[in-house]
Amino acid sequence: MIEKQAGNGSRKRPGFTSKKSKRGAEAAGGRPSLLRHPVFGRTFAAYGIAVFGDWFDAIAIQVLIGYRWQASPLEMAMVPVCMALPGILLGSAAGAAADRLNRLKLMRLCDLLTVFATIGILLVPNIYSLLPLIALRAALGVFNVPAQQALTRRVVDEEQLVDASSLNGLAGQLSRIAGPLAGAGVLALLSPQACILVNAGARLLSYGILKTVPPEADPQTDPAAKSYSGADSAEQSGSAPGKRRTLWGELLEGWSFVRRTRILLHLLAFALCGMLVIQMIDFQFISLFRTIAPSSETAIGWLLAASGASAALTAAANLRFAPLRRQGYAVKLGGSYILIGLSVLLLGLLAPGASIAAILGIGLLLGAGNGLFMITFNYALQKETPAAMTGRVFGIQHTLLSLVMIAAPPLGGLSVQHFGAGSVFEAAGWTILLLGTAGFVFGRSIWKPAAGISRN
């Protein structure tokens, strides 16, 4: 069963936990602080700085495309397609690489190459020159995310996985507050290119922090990676114990594991159904805001900032309040889609010239749903996956999401061109709202804790 296998990842990890730290945690009456963890604390700081940079120039790139270059909805839809294509081509391989290679070196290399790709964006004159660099940055992210998740799963104890997920979520959502607000300020005073340059600097700083992580934090040879469930996995995979498997063999093993783990299948299916609708409109917010606030390039920044504030509060509440932590997948995942659907519906109903107060209110609702979904879904994938399989499972999830992002954004762009942004947002809001309600009502049956690996 999943619970038993996942427990294999919570054994003591040499060099990362001391008796002194445990006594200090017990004396404090709680769990040891993850922020003081010699590995997680530094990778967390690097992650937070990198995400801040991404959000700092995200609004600048959208404003550059939508307001300065006046791109059509279909042209804007090509940006998420270029971001998704590397995930389809490389997602599973990146997950397997995260389980085979030194994760720290992989994350450092991705940060360093992202710096050069971001600087390259400064030189492009139009959207068609921008798309290849967007694809390159996305390809680097495909390798970075599974490596980070696999390293977190390796160095963080089982009982602190929810804290790790909440802290990562909190950092991401706080970046959604500070990034758009700071980016909007720089955008008003300087230019989108200045915001992009800040992102390059943030990635360089992230690389520097990762360089301070001790090499022994992630040795090249990881004994836990030999199998995902000890001797039992050798029997299930048909490989002899101790035999070194090929990259292709590990890729197939990852897909086989997901296929036979019913709770993972249900988690991925629910997430992807919602993402199919969300990705139709995700890069059409500029199209909507050109109608709602045609003369304000920074109005979307207020929405993103409010959304980030609410999501950060949600992450903090999940970290601090036991009643919220104890809620099951049905309440959290179903409830998150209900909040997201309602906020998207309200955005579609906004009239031209809508007040900043209305935009902020909807942003708070949207952020609460986003924060709740992101934290719960990432935690669920980690919880239901053994440590040695984490990279592959997150790589598979990235591949599936990338497939959705190939199909959904062009469909959304065509829909906006034919029916208008408001109508498309209304329809998307109702669809996500109904999906969330179904998850909330029937989720206890869909995500039973006992629904582990199918032995059939």
GIGI-V518099 format. One record per residue. N is the residue number from 1. RES is the residue in three letters. SS is DSSP state (helix for helix, strand for strand, loop for the rest). NEAR is the number of other C-alpha atoms within 10 Angstrom. Layout:
n/res/ss/near
N/RES/SS/NEAR
N/RES/SS/NEAR
//
This chain:
n/res/ss/near
1/MET/loop/15
2/ILE/helix/19
3/GLU/helix/15
4/LYS/helix/12
5/GLN/helix/19
6/ALA/helix/20
7/GLY/helix/18
8/ASN/helix/17
9/GLY/helix/22
10/SER/helix/19
11/ARG/loop/12
12/LYS/loop/13
13/ARG/loop/14
14/PRO/loop/10
15/GLY/loop/10
16/PHE/loop/15
17/THR/loop/16
18/SER/loop/12
19/LYS/helix/8
20/LYS/helix/9
21/SER/helix/16
22/LYS/helix/14
23/ARG/helix/12
24/GLY/helix/15
25/ALA/helix/14
26/GLU/helix/12
27/ALA/helix/11
28/ALA/helix/10
29/GLY/loop/9
30/GLY/loop/10
31/ARG/loop/15
32/PRO/loop/18
33/SER/loop/13
34/LEU/helix/18
35/LEU/helix/15
36/ARG/helix/11
37/HIS/loop/17
38/PRO/loop/17
39/VAL/loop/23
40/PHE/helix/23
41/GLY/helix/16
42/ARG/helix/19
43/THR/helix/26
44/PHE/helix/23
45/ALA/helix/18
46/ALA/helix/25
47/TYR/helix/24
48/GLY/helix/23
49/ILE/helix/23
50/ALA/helix/24
51/VAL/helix/22
52/PHE/helix/28
53/GLY/helix/27
54/ASP/helix/24
55/TRP/helix/26
56/PHE/helix/31
57/ASP/helix/27
58/ALA/helix/21
59/ILE/helix/26
60/ALA/helix/25
61/ILE/helix/20
62/GLN/helix/22
63/VAL/helix/21
64/LEU/helix/19
65/ILE/helix/20
66/GLY/helix/23
67/TYR/helix/17
68/ARG/helix/13
69/TRP/loop/13
70/GLN/loop/15
71/ALA/loop/18
72/SER/loop/16
73/PRO/helix/25
74/LEU/helix/19
75/GLU/helix/17
76/MET/helix/22
77/ALA/helix/26
78/MET/helix/20
79/VAL/helix/22
80/PRO/helix/24
81/VAL/helix/22
82/CYS/helix/23
83/MET/helix/24
84/ALA/helix/27
85/LEU/helix/20
86/PRO/helix/23
87/GLY/helix/30
88/ILE/helix/23
89/LEU/helix/15
90/LEU/helix/20
91/GLY/helix/30
92/SER/helix/30
93/ALA/helix/23
94/ALA/helix/31
95/GLY/helix/32
96/ALA/helix/30
97/ALA/helix/22
98/ALA/helix/30
99/ASP/helix/26
100/ARG/helix/21
101/LEU/loop/17
102/ASN/loop/19
103/ARG/helix/25
104/LEU/helix/24
105/LYS/helix/16
106/LEU/helix/18
107/MET/helix/26
108/ARG/helix/21
109/LEU/helix/15
110/CYS/helix/21
111/ASP/helix/27
112/LEU/helix/18
113/LEU/helix/17
114/THR/helix/24
115/VAL/helix/20
116/PHE/helix/15
117/ALA/helix/19
118/THR/helix/23
119/ILE/helix/18
120/GLY/helix/16
121/ILE/helix/19
122/LEU/loop/15
123/LEU/loop/11
124/VAL/loop/13
125/PRO/loop/10
126/ASN/loop/13
127/ILE/helix/19
128/TYR/helix/12
129/SER/helix/12
130/LEU/helix/19
131/LEU/helix/18
132/PRO/helix/16
133/LEU/helix/21
134/ILE/helix/20
135/ALA/helix/21
136/LEU/helix/19
137/ARG/helix/21
138/ALA/helix/20
139/ALA/helix/24
140/LEU/helix/23
141/GLY/helix/21
142/VAL/helix/29
143/PHE/helix/29
144/ASN/helix/22
145/VAL/helix/22
146/PRO/helix/30
147/ALA/helix/31
148/GLN/helix/22
149/GLN/helix/23
150/ALA/helix/23
151/LEU/helix/25
152/THR/helix/21
153/ARG/helix/26
154/ARG/helix/24
155/VAL/helix/25
156/VAL/loop/24
157/ASP/loop/19
158/GLU/helix/19
159/GLU/helix/12
160/GLN/helix/16
161/LEU/helix/21
162/VAL/helix/22
163/ASP/helix/23
164/ALA/helix/24
165/SER/helix/24
166/SER/helix/28
167/LEU/helix/22
168/ASN/helix/21
169/GLY/helix/28
170/LEU/helix/26
171/ALA/helix/22
172/GLY/helix/26
173/GLN/helix/30
174/LEU/helix/23
175/SER/helix/26
176/ARG/helix/29
177/ILE/helix/25
178/ALA/helix/19
179/GLY/helix/28
180/PRO/helix/31
181/LEU/helix/22
182/ALA/helix/19
183/GLY/helix/28
184/ALA/helix/27
185/GLY/helix/15
186/VAL/helix/18
187/LEU/helix/22
188/ALA/helix/12
189/LEU/helix/10
190/LEU/loop/12
191/SER/loop/15
192/PRO/helix/24
193/GLN/helix/19
194/ALA/helix/17
195/CYS/helix/28
196/ILE/helix/26
197/LEU/helix/19
198/VAL/helix/20
199/ASN/helix/27
200/ALA/helix/25
201/GLY/helix/17
202/ALA/helix/24
203/ARG/helix/28
204/LEU/helix/21
205/LEU/helix/19
206/SER/helix/26
207/TYR/helix/25
208/GLY/helix/15
209/ILE/helix/18
210/LEU/helix/21
211/LYS/loop/17
212/THR/loop/12
213/VAL/loop/17
214/PRO/loop/12
215/PRO/helix/13
216/GLU/helix/11
217/ALA/helix/20
218/ASP/helix/18
219/PRO/loop/13
220/GLN/loop/14
221/THR/loop/11
222/ASP/loop/14
223/PRO/helix/10
224/ALA/helix/17
225/ALA/helix/17
226/LYS/helix/20
227/SER/loop/21
228/TYR/loop/23
229/SER/loop/23
230/GLY/loop/15
231/ALA/helix/13
232/ASP/helix/12
233/SER/helix/16
234/ALA/helix/17
235/GLU/helix/11
236/GLN/helix/12
237/SER/helix/15
238/GLY/loop/8
239/SER/loop/14
240/ALA/loop/12
241/PRO/loop/14
242/GLY/loop/11
243/LYS/loop/9
244/ARG/loop/11
245/ARG/loop/12
246/THR/loop/10
247/LEU/helix/14
248/TRP/helix/12
249/GLY/helix/13
250/GLU/helix/23
251/LEU/helix/21
252/LEU/helix/15
253/GLU/helix/19
254/GLY/helix/23
255/TRP/helix/16
256/SER/helix/12
257/PHE/helix/22
258/VAL/helix/21
259/ARG/helix/14
260/ARG/helix/15
261/THR/strand/20
262/ARG/helix/19
263/ILE/helix/24
264/LEU/helix/24
265/LEU/helix/16
266/HIS/helix/16
267/LEU/helix/17
268/LEU/helix/18
269/ALA/helix/13
270/PHE/helix/18
271/ALA/helix/17
272/LEU/helix/18
273/CYS/helix/15
274/GLY/helix/19
275/MET/helix/18
276/LEU/helix/20
277/VAL/helix/23
278/ILE/helix/24
279/GLN/helix/24
280/MET/helix/27
281/ILE/helix/28
282/ASP/loop/17
283/PHE/loop/21
284/GLN/loop/25
285/PHE/helix/18
286/ILE/helix/26
287/SER/helix/24
288/LEU/helix/25
289/PHE/helix/24
290/ARG/helix/20
291/THR/helix/18
292/ILE/helix/23
293/ALA/loop/19
294/PRO/loop/15
295/SER/loop/12
296/SER/loop/12
297/GLU/loop/22
298/THR/loop/20
299/ALA/helix/20
300/ILE/helix/26
301/GLY/helix/24
302/TRP/helix/19
303/LEU/helix/26
304/LEU/helix/26
305/ALA/helix/26
306/ALA/helix/26
307/SER/helix/28
308/GLY/helix/30
309/ALA/helix/24
310/SER/helix/27
311/ALA/helix/32
312/ALA/helix/28
313/LEU/helix/19
314/THR/helix/25
315/ALA/helix/29
316/ALA/helix/18
317/ALA/helix/17
318/ASN/helix/26
319/LEU/helix/20
320/ARG/helix/13
321/PHE/loop/10
322/ALA/helix/10
323/PRO/helix/9
324/LEU/helix/14
325/ARG/helix/16
326/ARG/loop/10
327/GLN/loop/12
328/GLY/loop/18
329/TYR/helix/22
330/ALA/helix/22
331/VAL/helix/19
332/LYS/helix/25
333/LEU/helix/26
334/GLY/helix/27
335/GLY/helix/24
336/SER/helix/28
337/TYR/helix/30
338/ILE/helix/26
339/LEU/helix/25
340/ILE/helix/28
341/GLY/helix/31
342/LEU/helix/22
343/SER/helix/27
344/VAL/helix/27
345/LEU/helix/24
346/LEU/helix/18
347/LEU/helix/25
348/GLY/helix/20
349/LEU/helix/13
350/LEU/loop/18
351/ALA/loop/12
352/PRO/loop/13
353/GLY/loop/12
354/ALA/loop/14
355/SER/loop/13
356/ILE/helix/14
357/ALA/helix/11
358/ALA/helix/13
359/ILE/helix/22
360/LEU/helix/19
361/GLY/helix/16
362/ILE/helix/22
363/GLY/helix/26
364/LEU/helix/23
365/LEU/helix/23
366/LEU/helix/28
367/GLY/helix/29
368/ALA/helix/26
369/GLY/helix/26
370/ASN/helix/25
371/GLY/helix/29
372/LEU/helix/29
373/PHE/helix/25
374/MET/helix/21
375/ILE/helix/26
376/THR/helix/24
377/PHE/helix/19
378/ASN/helix/18
379/TYR/helix/18
380/ALA/helix/19
381/LEU/helix/18
382/GLN/helix/25
383/LYS/helix/20
384/GLU/loop/23
385/THR/loop/28
386/PRO/loop/27
387/ALA/helix/29
388/ALA/helix/27
389/MET/helix/28
390/THR/helix/31
391/GLY/helix/33
392/ARG/helix/32
393/VAL/helix/28
394/PHE/helix/28
395/GLY/helix/32
396/ILE/helix/27
397/GLN/helix/23
398/HIS/helix/25
399/THR/helix/25
400/LEU/helix/19
401/LEU/helix/22
402/SER/helix/25
403/LEU/helix/20
404/VAL/helix/22
405/MET/helix/28
406/ILE/helix/23
407/ALA/helix/16
408/ALA/helix/22
409/PRO/helix/29
410/PRO/helix/23
411/LEU/helix/16
412/GLY/helix/26
413/GLY/helix/25
414/LEU/helix/17
415/SER/helix/18
416/VAL/helix/23
417/GLN/helix/14
418/HIS/helix/11
419/PHE/helix/10
420/GLY/loop/17
421/ALA/helix/26
422/GLY/helix/23
423/SER/helix/17
424/VAL/helix/23
425/PHE/helix/29
426/GLU/helix/20
427/ALA/helix/16
428/ALA/helix/24
429/GLY/helix/27
430/TRP/helix/18
431/THR/helix/21
432/ILE/helix/27
433/LEU/helix/25
434/LEU/helix/16
435/LEU/helix/19
436/GLY/helix/27
437/THR/helix/20
438/ALA/helix/16
439/GLY/helix/25
440/PHE/helix/21
441/VAL/helix/14
442/PHE/helix/14
443/GLY/helix/21
444/ARG/helix/14
445/SER/helix/11
446/ILE/helix/18
447/TRP/loop/20
448/LYS/loop/15
449/PRO/loop/15
450/ALA/loop/11
451/ALA/loop/18
452/GLY/loop/20
453/ILE/strand/18
454/SER/loop/13
455/ARG/loop/8
456/ASN/loop/4
//
